[in-house]
Amino acid sequence: MAATNGAKKFLQHILAVAIEGGGFDKTLSKLRIVSGGKGRCIAEMRIEKEHTNRIGVLHGGFTAMLVDAVSTMALRTTEKAVPGISVDISVTYLRAAKTGEEIMINAETLKIGRSLAFLSVDITNKESGALIAKGSHTKFMG
């Protein structure tokens, strides 16, 4: 799927279906798709209290959820266009992000092999560009 307005609408639809399905995906309700296509997805959101830990910074588990969700959306814009099944996910936490800050989530499909897809995610502060977290995600494409 090309990097077009059509890809953005496709990703917005995928996100809406996930959120409306309930369960843990509801935590993504504040996520906004900026662009996508050709194995990429860029999203943004304002960190609110519901996304933070007890000291008011972006929760590590929610950060991992962002890596999972946004990289999966990037994968959906490839020729295979399937979500796959997570076999490995890793997050390196580099700095805190506080309530009220805007973040950008940039996911990229690095490679799709016969049965595995490899994805990379950078989460940055929208204003300063500072890297908050770096994620990698491997998905089975069976």
C-alpha positions in Angstrom: 0.0 0.0 0.0 1.5 3.3 -1.0 2.2 6.2 1.3 -1.0 8.0 0.5 -4.1 9.5 2.2 -5.7 6.1 1.5 -3.0 4.4 3.6 -3.7 6.9 6.4 -7.4 6.2 6.3 -6.8 2.4 6.2 -4.6 2.7 9.4 -7.2 5.0 11.1 -9.8 2.3 10.4 -7.6 -0.5 11.8 -7.0 1.6 14.9 -10.7 2.4 15.3 -11.7 -1.3 15.0 -9.1 -2.3 17.6 -10.3 0.4 20.1 -14.0 -0.4 19.6 -13.2 -4.1 20.1 -12.5 -3.3 23.8 -10.0 -5.0 26.0 -6.5 -3.6 26.3 -6.6 -2.0 22.9 -8.9 0.7 24.4 -5.7 2.2 25.9 -4.9 3.4 22.4 -7.9 5.7 22.2 -5.8 8.9 22.2 -3.4 7.7 19.5 -3.6 9.7 16.2 -2.3 8.4 12.9 -0.2 11.0 11.1 0.8 9.0 8.0 1.6 5.6 6.8 2.2 3.3 3.8 5.0 1.2 2.3 5.7 -0.5 5.6 5.7 2.6 7.8 3.3 4.2 10.3 3.8 7.4 12.1 1.4 8.3 15.0 1.3 10.8 17.8 -0.4 11.4 21.1 -0.5 13.6 24.1 0.5 11.7 27.3 -2.3 11.8 29.8 -2.6 10.5 33.3 -4.1 7.2 32.1 -0.7 6.5 30.2 1.6 7.1 33.2 2.9 5.3 36.2 2.5 6.5 39.8 5.3 9.1 39.4 3.6 10.8 36.4 5.8 9.6 33.5 5.0 7.4 30.5 4.4 3.8 31.8 6.9 1.3 30.5 4.1 -1.2 29.7 2.2 1.3 27.7 5.4 2.2 25.9 5.7 -1.5 24.9 2.1 -1.4 23.8 2.8 1.5 21.5 5.8 -0.4 20.0 3.5 -3.4 19.4 0.5 -1.6 18.0 2.2 1.0 15.8 4.7 -1.5 14.3 1.8 -3.9 13.6 0.0 -1.1 11.7 3.2 -0.4 9.7 3.3 -4.1 8.8 -0.3 -3.9 7.6 0.8 -1.4 4.9 3.2 -3.9 3.3 2.4 -6.2 0.4 1.6 -9.1 2.8 -0.8 -6.7 4.7 -1.3 -9.1 7.6 -0.8 -8.3 11.3 1.3 -11.4 12.1 1.9 -12.8 15.6 4.5 -11.4 18.0 7.4 -13.7 18.7 9.7 -11.1 20.2 9.4 -7.5 21.4 12.1 -5.4 23.0 12.0 -1.8 24.3 15.0 0.3 25.4 13.9 3.1 27.6 16.1 6.2 27.2 14.3 9.1 29.0 11.1 9.9 30.7 8.1 11.5 29.1 5.7 13.4 31.4 2.0 14.0 31.5 1.0 16.7 28.9 3.9 16.1 26.5 3.3 15.1 22.9 5.1 12.1 21.6 5.7 10.8 18.1 5.8 7.0 17.3 7.6 6.2 14.1 7.5 2.5 13.0 9.2 1.0 10.1 9.2 -2.5 8.6 12.9 -3.4 8.1 12.5 -6.8 6.5 9.9 -9.4 5.6 11.3 -12.9 5.1 9.4 -16.2 4.4 7.9 -16.4 7.9 9.2 -13.5 9.9 8.9 -9.7 9.8 11.3 -7.4 11.5 10.2 -3.9 12.6 11.8 -0.9 14.4 10.1 1.8 16.4 11.3 5.2 17.7 9.3 7.1 20.2 10.4 10.7 20.4 9.3 13.9 22.1 7.4 15.8 19.4 8.7 19.3 20.4 12.4 18.5 21.1 12.9 15.4 19.0 14.6 13.7 22.0 14.5 9.9 21.8 12.3 8.5 24.6 12.4 4.8 23.7 13.5 2.5 20.9 11.7 -0.7 20.2 12.2 -3.7 18.0 9.5 -6.2 17.1 9.6 -9.5 15.4 6.4 -11.1 14.0 5.6 -14.5 12.6 3.9 -14.2 9.3 2.5 -17.7 9.0 
